[in-house]
Amino acid sequence: MQEMLLVGRGGEGVVLASQILADTFARAGCWVQSFPEFKAERRGAPISAFLRWDAAEPVRRRYKLRDCDVLVAITPAPPAPELLARVRPGGLVVLNREEPFPVDGDYRLARVPASRIARRHGILSAEGRPMGNLAMLGAAVRLLLPNGLELLEQAIAARLGGLAEANAAAARDGYARCRRQRARRATEPASEHVAVCNLLDGERPRFPIGHTSSLAVETGSWSLERPVILEPCNACGICALFCPEGAVERRDGTIEIDYLHCKGCGICEVVCPVRGAIELEEVPA
């Protein structure tokens, strides 16, 4: 039995990727198991998805992965050291990355410019961020199921319907452009906070997202809406208590919102006991 961990952020299609890949392995005759872990189900929150497959017998484990044989990092940012530590010796790490990854470890490395591929095919999120999940699946299939590209295309068609054509094209590009890399020692430690967005040459990265806590990076760029504090607010602090990102704070008798880290989940509006004290507004483009 093989075990895979897929990681990224809410809105990057991590769970969808695990489900499509599970369908692909099932079409190849494997027993499969796929399930997600939502730390907080909203855009920009850290998301993990787990996949197990076995060509010989049913998968009987019923708990989340502690370690994995394959790590697929869909977010275009360097994976954190604690994430790489979960890869078993001799395992495989697949990164959404164009440049070599400067880290030495007891695992095999492969990379694919998934964000660039997604942008080329017009596969973008509501806020214009390239969605590299299907290109990453193409790379994973090439490495794990070399004759399975057609099966992957069938799984994409079954799941995405009218959106399948562009996504299948991205998967084919990911399959073709996947590159293996020998692990090499870094000249300096790779920062998990560095943004590597794989955008067009000369384009400034718009979404500096890593795998660490949301307070360590400016995840507010993912917001489609944001909360606004209105006059009826009495600064009771309930919103600050329930904010999952710690982006709301009571200070000097008023409520302040850190829009660099607020992802607009709307929990503060729901829990506020004062009618009309908080409302969500659309984030300016």
C-alpha positions in Angstrom: 0.0 0.0 0.0 1.2 3.5 -0.9 0.1 6.7 1.0 0.0 10.2 -0.4 -0.3 13.6 1.3 -1.6 16.5 -0.8 -1.2 19.9 0.7 -2.2 23.5 -0.2 -4.7 26.2 0.7 -8.5 26.3 0.5 -9.4 27.4 -3.0 -6.5 25.6 -4.7 -8.5 22.4 -5.5 -6.5 20.2 -3.1 -9.5 18.0 -2.2 -10.7 17.8 -5.8 -7.2 16.8 -6.9 -7.2 13.9 -4.4 -10.6 12.7 -5.5 -9.7 12.8 -9.2 -6.4 11.0 -8.6 -8.2 8.4 -6.5 -10.6 7.8 -9.5 -7.6 7.5 -11.7 -6.0 4.8 -9.6 -9.4 3.0 -9.3 -9.7 3.0 -13.1 -6.2 1.3 -13.1 -7.6 -1.5 -11.0 -6.3 -0.3 -7.6 -8.2 -0.3 -4.3 -8.3 3.4 -3.2 -9.2 5.6 -0.2 -9.4 9.4 -0.3 -10.4 11.9 2.4 -9.6 15.5 3.3 -8.7 17.3 6.5 -10.2 20.8 6.9 -8.6 22.9 9.6 -11.0 25.7 8.7 -13.1 25.3 5.6 -12.6 28.6 3.8 -10.5 30.1 1.1 -6.8 30.4 2.0 -6.9 28.1 5.0 -4.3 25.3 5.1 -5.9 22.1 3.6 -4.6 18.5 3.5 -6.0 15.6 1.6 -5.0 12.0 2.1 -4.8 9.2 -0.5 -4.1 5.5 -0.1 -4.0 3.0 -2.9 -3.1 -0.7 -3.2 -3.0 -2.8 -6.4 -3.3 -6.1 -4.5 -5.9 -5.8 -1.6 -8.4 -3.5 -0.1 -7.2 -0.5 2.0 -8.3 -1.2 5.6 -6.7 1.7 7.4 -9.1 4.3 8.7 -7.1 7.1 10.1 -5.2 10.1 8.7 -1.7 9.8 7.5 1.2 10.4 9.9 3.9 9.9 7.3 3.7 9.4 3.6 5.4 7.8 0.6 4.4 10.7 -1.7 4.1 14.4 -0.9 2.3 16.6 -3.5 2.6 20.3 -2.7 0.1 22.2 -4.8 0.8 25.6 -3.3 3.6 27.3 -5.3 5.8 28.0 -2.3 8.6 26.0 -0.6 7.3 23.3 1.7 8.1 23.7 5.4 10.8 21.5 6.9 8.3 19.8 9.2 6.2 18.9 6.1 9.2 17.3 4.4 10.0 15.4 7.6 6.8 13.5 7.1 8.1 11.9 3.9 9.4 8.4 4.5 13.0 7.5 3.5 13.1 7.0 -0.3 9.8 8.7 -0.8 8.8 11.1 -3.5 8.2 14.9 -3.3 6.4 16.6 -6.1 6.5 20.4 -6.1 4.8 23.2 -8.0 8.1 24.9 -9.0 10.3 25.7 -11.9 13.7 26.1 -10.3 15.6 23.3 -8.5 14.6 23.0 -4.9 17.8 23.5 -2.8 17.3 21.0 0.0 19.1 17.8 0.8 17.0 14.9 2.0 16.4 11.2 1.8 13.7 11.4 -0.8 13.3 11.8 -4.5 12.3 15.2 -6.0 10.3 16.1 -9.0 8.9 19.5 -10.0 6.5 20.9 -12.6 5.6 24.6 -13.4 2.0 24.0 -12.6 1.0 27.6 -11.9 2.5 28.7 -15.3 0.6 25.9 -17.0 -2.7 26.8 -15.3 -2.3 30.4 -16.4 -1.5 29.4 -19.9 -4.8 27.4 -20.1 -6.8 30.1 -18.3 -7.5 28.0 -15.2 -7.8 30.7 -12.6 -9.6 31.2 -9.3 -12.2 33.9 -8.7 -9.4 36.4 -7.6 -7.2 35.6 -10.7 -4.8 33.1 -9.0 -3.6 30.2 -11.3 -5.0 26.8 -10.2 -2.2 24.3 -10.7 -3.9 21.3 -9.2 -4.6 19.4 -12.4 -1.1 20.1 -13.8 0.2 18.6 -10.6 -1.9 15.5 -11.1 -0.5 15.1 -14.6 3.0 15.1 -13.0 2.0 12.7 -10.3 0.5 10.2 -12.8 3.7 10.3 -14.9 5.7 9.4 -11.8 3.4 6.9 -10.2 1.3 5.5 -13.1 3.2 6.1 -16.3 0.6 4.6 -18.6 -2.3 6.3 -16.8 -2.6 9.6 -18.6 -5.7 8.4 -20.5 -7.2 7.2 -17.3 -6.6 10.6 -15.7 -8.3 12.3 -18.6 -11.3 10.0 -18.2 -11.5 10.8 -14.4 -11.3 14.6 -15.2 -14.1 14.3 -17.8 -16.3 12.3 -15.3 -15.8 14.9 -12.6 -15.6 18.3 -14.4 -18.0 17.9 -17.3 -17.9 21.1 -19.5 -14.7 22.3 -17.7 -12.9 19.1 -18.5 -11.2 20.1 -21.8 -9.0 22.9 -20.4 -8.2 21.0 -17.2 -7.3 17.8 -19.2 -5.0 20.0 -21.4 -3.3 21.3 -18.2 -2.9 17.7 -16.9 -1.3 16.7 -20.2 1.1 19.6 -20.0 1.9 18.7 -16.4 2.6 15.1 -17.5 4.9 16.3 -20.3 6.8 19.0 -18.3 7.4 17.1 -15.0 11.1 16.9 -14.3 13.0 14.7 -11.8 15.6 16.3 -9.7 18.4 14.9 -7.5 18.2 16.2 -4.0 21.1 18.6 -3.4 22.4 20.4 -0.4 21.3 24.0 0.0 23.8 26.8 0.0 21.5 28.5 2.4 18.2 27.4 4.1 15.1 27.7 2.0 12.6 30.0 3.7 9.1 28.5 3.9 7.8 32.1 3.6 9.4 32.9 0.3 6.8 33.2 -2.5 7.5 31.2 -5.7 4.5 31.9 -7.8 5.9 30.7 -11.2 4.2 33.6 -13.0 5.3 35.1 -16.3 8.8 36.5 -16.5 9.0 39.9 -14.8 5.6 39.6 -13.2 5.4 40.5 -9.5 4.1 37.6 -7.3 0.6 38.4 -6.2 -0.1 35.6 -3.8 2.8 35.0 -1.3 1.4 31.9 0.3 3.3 29.3 2.3 2.3 26.2 4.2 2.8 27.8 7.7 0.4 29.7 9.9 -1.6 32.3 8.1 -0.2 35.0 10.4 3.3 34.4 8.9 2.2 35.4 5.4 -0.1 38.0 3.9 -3.1 35.7 3.2 -5.5 38.6 3.0 -4.8 38.7 -0.8 -7.1 35.6 -1.0 -10.2 37.6 0.2 -13.2 38.1 -1.9 -15.0 39.9 0.9 -13.9 41.6 4.1 -15.6 42.6 7.3 -16.2 46.2 8.1 -16.9 47.5 11.7 -19.9 49.8 11.9 -21.1 52.4 14.4 -23.3 50.0 16.5 -20.2 48.0 17.5 -19.7 48.1 21.3 -16.3 46.4 21.2 -17.4 43.4 23.1 -14.6 41.3 21.5 -16.7 38.2 20.6 -15.5 38.6 17.0 -11.9 38.6 18.1 -12.5 35.5 20.2 -13.9 33.5 17.3 -11.6 34.8 14.5 -9.8 31.6 13.3 -6.8 33.7 11.9 -6.3 36.1 14.9 -6.9 38.9 12.4 -9.4 40.7 14.7 -8.2 42.5 17.9 -9.8 44.7 20.5 -7.5 47.6 21.2 -8.1 50.8 23.2 -11.8 50.1 23.4 -12.3 49.6 19.6 -12.2 46.6 17.3 -9.4 46.6 14.7 -9.1 44.2 11.7 -5.9 43.2 10.1 -6.8 43.0 6.4 -3.4 41.6 5.5 -4.4 38.3 7.2 -8.2 38.4 7.1 -9.6 36.0 4.5 -13.2 37.2 4.7 -14.6 33.9 6.1 -17.5 35.9 7.7 -17.4 34.1 11.1 -17.1 37.5 12.9 -20.4 38.7 11.3 -22.2 35.4 12.3 -21.1 35.4 15.9 -21.5 39.2 16.5 -24.3 39.7 19.1 -25.0 43.3 18.0 -27.2 43.7 15.0 -25.6 45.7 12.3 -22.2 46.0 14.0 -20.3 44.1 11.3 -21.0 43.6 7.6 -19.1 42.1 4.7 -18.2 44.2 1.7 -16.7 43.1 -1.6 -12.9 43.5 -1.8 -12.0 46.1 -4.4 -10.4 44.5 -7.5 
